[in-house]
């Protein structure tokens, strides 16, 4: 039996000071403590303490004295980001990818698994386990694994409550499968929440206190940061925008509802639409494509001027726009970042989304909501999975049994949004 | 010019320890410090400190020694709740009510203003100012005023972004009108958020960490408490459920969107529906009624078995149910409390709402969401307005210029969700 002692965590994201210092040094190169305090809006005392902790991990080194403004000299600090590495795993529906990152979130290498056979989900799970274990065996620098899974992910039971189009994922108990699988701790987070974390940490345009990451890919998901912390819900399953209905009499969804947003603008829905008799002759071979390939080819055709493709992209953008209207009115974020597969439609989609929001979202709010496309070089969810692991290590190195001098043998499944560890017995 | 220094407040609700002690003594009568610490899950040291602060305000007195379990004797504490009083004001669309409460949230008396003339909103504002000032003049025990206004309320500008059916409210600058009007500070909060605060403080059934208050009255609003704090939004205007669309091709709403929930189940929408040719002969005189009277008569008729009324109540309940489905999937609260005018439809409505949720909300989440009707003896929003004022006083008595020995002359408009005061210049 597992104990279920997940505390709610108002500070889940507001305590990321060590992560922010790592990000800051990653972006700046070298800096002094004083400069860092000014730029990060921290007190010199706080910076001193955080730097000391990071130095004890060997993550920061002093680089000797450097000039600073006012003619005074101070000690430069630099990051040894590759000293610790993390693995990120993104589970989508048919797509699973694994990436190796340094602790600052820089991708070192990645691999994509063969498309998941809906009839053999356990095979995909075993494959992930084998590949991650192989990487861990070969690479002692890896200190944690982060996994991003489609929502609604139920934190306490380790299960996904529902996965449209590939229900087999529901039978996977992620805590059971991965909690004790590796020599390093594993952290599991819902995909769009991991993506929100990645956006707020790794894109300097993006607010750390109020933003929404709108994942439009094989599924449709959302992670919302409000007052510096993820909107959580009693089961960790809040912000399931993919299953907020936009049409009470609309398409029936596998969740039991009708008109769920996910039925209209997910990559699965787009692929399905492309296969319909009235349009499929514009997309030769579409039936045999993967969802990802179908979307990519649609966006390519739209960009090269094909009328039918452009019309379809505009229709998709309308639905992404209705989703953004709901996000503005329901969460009032300062920013919405649209990412994942469908964001690859680019500016044509973005402009149409902005137009829908300016027509339909609440006046007084819509003018204050910035809508952006993700600019992370790597998939936000995969980066987010790594960010979840990196942050847990940076903020709680000791609780992970890992310090500069001691290597870990922790065998617990962790949940990043929980303040406490998950104990298997 | 005003400065706009509203900080976000992750601790807005998590810091209500003094309020909770007041509530506890209000409900328990007499208690010892040790008992209080156990029941409120606080450390004895924390309780000692909180009690000392409340004693210095004259709000708690020691009542002499009392028996406690184990045969030991301890000192009893009791509340002097009427020592400090607060005024709550509820602004709906056509309805404005004012209540005088003691600091524990007990209603002492209340008055309802004459229905607001849409053509003379400034007159209604002046009337509120006069009535509140008169009460303050006559009653030196009053230490704060709380006001609850329809959302979307823009915290920094002091304005309501949109008020369907009575646009005149948009022209009111609440900070300007009330910020300097009284000898005590005035706090302004969106109505459903104030209601959420009241529910979590005053109804022992209701969670203080994860709940949603679904206000279905002249307007439709929502306040969500997640991880112990209100979901806020970048402008303090999150959770505008009344303008989340349930039908992208539905009724046009004054906000610019189509199919907004508010178009289907607000008291205004219900009244409009009752006046339509196909049903109005079942409701004689309905055109001349106020929205409140029309709803009350509809619910009475349904309870007394009138078929047409029951059919209409069931249709309304469907829409309230679709709203709850969105709330479950968008916020995953442990509880939804339905309140205000339309909740008076009672169990018939509640059962239908639960049925819709069990069909349509996400499996895995819906089974864990309790749906309740408000049980507060007084309107939750009016009580909430008072609770906002009482909490501000209890948690920050010094910053309000009021202590046990010093009376206040603070003339600033305060926002309860902001950690900082609002400075007019």
Interface residues (C-beta under 8 A of the other chain):
Chain A: X8 X9 X10 X11 X14 X152 X154 X159 X161 X162 X207 X209 X210 X226 X227 X228 X229 X231 X232 X233 X234 X235 X236 X237 X238 X239 X240 X241 X243 X244 X245 X246 X247 X248 X249 X255 X256 X257 X258 X259 X322 X325 X326 X329 X330 X331 X332 X333 X334 X359 X360 X361 X362 X363 X364 X365 X368 X369
Chain B: X8 X9 X10 X11 X14 X152 X154 X159 X161 X162 X207 X209 X210 X226 X227 X228 X229 X231 X232 X233 X234 X235 X236 X237 X238 X239 X240 X241 X243 X244 X245 X246 X247 X248 X249 X255 X256 X257 X258 X259 X322 X325 X326 X329 X330 X331 X332 X333 X334 X359 X360 X361 X362 X363 X364 X365 X368 X369
